[in-house]
Amino acid sequence: MQATAPIGIFDSGIGGLTVASAIAKCFPQESIIYFGDTAHLPYGEKSIEAIQHYSATIVEFLIAQGCKLIVIACNSASAAAYELLKDRYSAKVAIIDVISPLAEYTARQKVKKVGVIATKATTRSDIYAQQLMTLNKDLEVSALATTLLVPMIEEGFFDDNISHAIIHKYLSYPDFEDIDALLLACTHYPLIRQEIQDYFGDKVQVWDSINPVVEKVSILLNKRKLSAPKTQTAEYKFWVTDYTKSFEHTTRIFYGETIKLESVQWKDDALVLSMPLQD
Ligand code: DGL
């Protein structure tokens, strides 16, 4: 495995860009291939089997692109497929999920009760409660599926009346009344972090997986001696399985005007390369 090789990062859509842009900022010499499976968005509504199939096919695609490390920048895919992906591919490539880094970070903090907001696929798995309570048996965990948030964000509704009303409705969940911290257990949610923090004020800490994942990436690159040379100029590639305006818009917010979206399509359950979407 070459240190000059790219890091592969995938999600169902724009959410994983919150993780990808933090990785790009922290490791400016690392090339990144980002894969947004927009044709299958939202993963949170799909069956475990479907998410496992999409994730395994994407990991094979990223391995074929020569990635040295793969970050599953999606909680729904981490919940449904991380174990399977590790079993199947960890001999070929290092794989990082977004759930265990956030659970480990949370278990180290001084909190008693933690709220979790996530997609249905993530809450259905109960994985945050399981991991948190294994790490700290005194923690109380309450999770809520906040299904409308991903389509709301993908449609570009943040910081307006619509997003306020939806966020307030969800966060007034009675079980969240006495939480000390709220975990944003979907990589889309950092895009509405401020609105969530404003709802709670200082009384609740709001945490996401971005920094804990960046830390994991750093540890892994060092341990495996896979850090790109300091002199390397990073290249970024963005693959999508269905072109959406919001993906292009958000990608440009994070990466400026230079991004070029490339298209890959699902055909008969396999990924097939197609033409670049723009020059
Ligand atoms: N951003 C994703 C997650 O962290 C997926 C959202 C979705 O496609 O439902 O769960």
Boltz pocket constraint, residues with backbone or C-beta under 6 A from the ligand:
constraints:
  - pocket:
      binder: B
      contacts: [[A, 11], [A, 12], [A, 13], [A, 15], [A, 16], [A, 40], [A, 41], [A, 42], [A, 43], [A, 44], [A, 45], [A, 73], [A, 74], [A, 75], [A, 76], [A, 77], [A, 119], [A, 122], [A, 150], [A, 185], [A, 186], [A, 187], [A, 188]]
      max_distance: 6.0
